[in-house]
Amino acid sequence: MKLNELRDNPGATKKRKRVGRGPGSGMGKTAGRGIKGQKSRSGVAINGYEGGQMPLYQRLPKRGFNKPNAKKYAVVNLGLIQKFVDAKKLDAKAAITEDALVESGLVRRKLDGIRVLAKGDVTAKLNIEVTGASKSAVAAVEKAGGSLTVTNTAAAE
């Protein structure tokens, strides 16, 4: 096979339709846009417009509330912490702080703090210091003989 013999599979490529190129093309003159009106002109964006009828997003009832200053926590499961300890990426003897979790690569960034959840098992005796933790996570760590301290950095800010 030579470079000049290279061809795409038959039917793999399709020529694009050139609109507004004369009556013989079948898409000449108005180019499939009809006659006059807003949509026949260029630069038109009418998303959500329903021809004067009240649009759907305005007809539906509004519910709920989004807290503008809600805290966003990075979430870590106990099973993952145990896995990183087993893989020697985290030192079980030293205190496992938020900085240590970021350094090990378990958490990408702290956000407003790190919250520990109880998914997975803990066997090592860990000393964890984080911004937040679920009650079941605290219980699981204490059951394994460690301690999980929740530091309230939100009050300090």
C-alpha positions in Angstrom: 0.0 0.0 0.0 1.3 3.4 -0.9 0.3 6.8 0.4 -1.5 7.7 -2.8 -3.7 4.5 -2.4 -5.1 5.5 1.0 -8.8 6.0 0.9 -11.5 6.3 3.6 -14.2 3.6 3.6 -17.0 4.2 1.1 -19.8 6.0 2.8 -17.6 7.1 5.8 -17.5 10.7 4.7 -20.5 12.8 3.5 -20.3 16.1 1.7 -21.9 18.9 3.7 -25.0 20.6 2.4 -24.2 24.1 1.0 -27.3 26.2 1.5 -28.2 29.3 -0.4 -26.3 28.4 -3.5 -28.9 28.7 -6.3 -32.2 26.9 -7.2 -30.5 23.8 -8.6 -29.2 22.8 -5.2 -32.7 22.4 -3.7 -31.6 24.7 -0.9 -31.3 28.0 -2.7 -32.9 31.4 -2.1 -34.2 31.2 1.5 -31.9 28.2 2.4 -34.6 26.3 4.2 -35.4 29.1 6.6 -38.8 30.0 5.2 -39.9 33.5 4.4 -39.4 36.5 6.8 -39.8 36.3 10.5 -37.4 36.2 13.4 -36.0 32.8 12.6 -35.2 33.6 9.0 -32.7 36.3 10.2 -29.2 35.8 11.5 -28.1 36.3 15.1 -31.3 34.8 16.7 -31.3 33.0 20.0 -34.8 32.3 21.3 -34.2 29.5 23.8 -37.2 28.9 26.1 -39.4 31.3 24.1 -42.8 29.8 23.4 -44.4 32.3 21.0 -45.9 34.6 23.6 -47.3 31.7 25.7 -46.0 31.7 29.3 -42.7 29.6 29.1 -42.5 26.3 30.9 -39.9 27.5 33.3 -42.2 30.3 34.4 -45.3 28.1 34.7 -43.7 25.6 37.0 -43.8 26.3 40.8 -40.5 27.3 42.4 -39.5 25.4 45.5 -36.5 25.2 47.9 -33.6 27.4 48.7 -29.9 27.3 47.9 -27.8 28.6 50.7 -25.3 31.1 49.2 -22.7 30.5 51.9 -23.0 26.8 52.2 -19.8 25.0 53.2 -18.3 22.5 50.7 -16.3 19.7 52.2 -14.0 17.2 50.6 -15.3 13.8 51.6 -13.1 10.8 52.6 -14.2 7.3 53.5 -12.5 5.4 56.4 -11.9 2.4 54.1 -9.7 4.6 51.8 -7.7 6.0 54.7 -7.1 2.4 55.8 -6.0 1.4 52.3 -3.5 4.3 52.1 -2.2 3.3 55.6 -1.7 -0.3 54.3 0.0 1.0 51.2 2.4 3.1 53.4 1.2 6.4 51.8 0.0 7.6 55.2 1.8 7.1 58.5 -0.5 5.5 61.1 1.7 6.4 64.0 1.7 10.1 63.3 -1.5 12.2 63.5 -3.4 12.1 60.2 -4.2 15.8 59.6 -5.9 17.4 56.6 -2.5 18.4 55.2 -1.3 14.8 55.4 -4.4 13.6 53.5 -3.7 16.2 50.7 0.0 15.3 50.6 -0.7 11.6 50.3 -3.0 12.3 47.3 -6.1 10.9 49.0 -7.8 14.3 48.8 -7.1 16.7 45.9 -7.9 19.9 47.8 -9.3 20.8 51.2 -12.1 23.1 50.1 -13.8 24.3 53.3 -12.4 21.3 55.2 -12.3 17.5 55.0 -15.2 15.3 56.3 -14.7 11.7 57.2 -17.5 9.2 56.5 -17.7 5.6 57.8 -17.7 3.6 54.6 -15.2 0.8 54.8 -13.4 -0.9 57.7 -10.6 0.4 59.9 -8.2 -2.0 61.5 -5.2 0.3 62.3 -5.1 2.5 65.4 -5.4 5.9 63.8 -5.3 9.4 65.2 -7.3 11.6 62.8 -7.8 15.4 63.0 -10.3 16.8 60.5 -13.0 19.5 60.1 -15.9 17.1 60.2 -16.9 13.5 60.7 -20.0 11.4 60.8 -21.0 9.8 64.2 -20.5 6.3 62.8 -17.0 7.2 61.5 -16.0 8.5 65.0 -17.4 5.3 66.6 -15.6 3.1 64.0 -12.2 4.7 64.6 -12.6 4.6 68.4 -13.6 0.9 68.2 -10.3 0.2 66.4 -8.5 1.9 69.3 -7.8 5.2 67.7 -9.2 8.7 68.0 -11.0 11.0 65.6 -10.9 14.7 66.6 -13.2 17.2 64.9 -11.5 20.6 64.8 -14.0 23.4 64.4 -12.1 25.7 62.1 -15.3 27.4 60.9 -15.7 29.2 64.2 -12.1 30.5 64.0 -12.8 32.2 60.6 
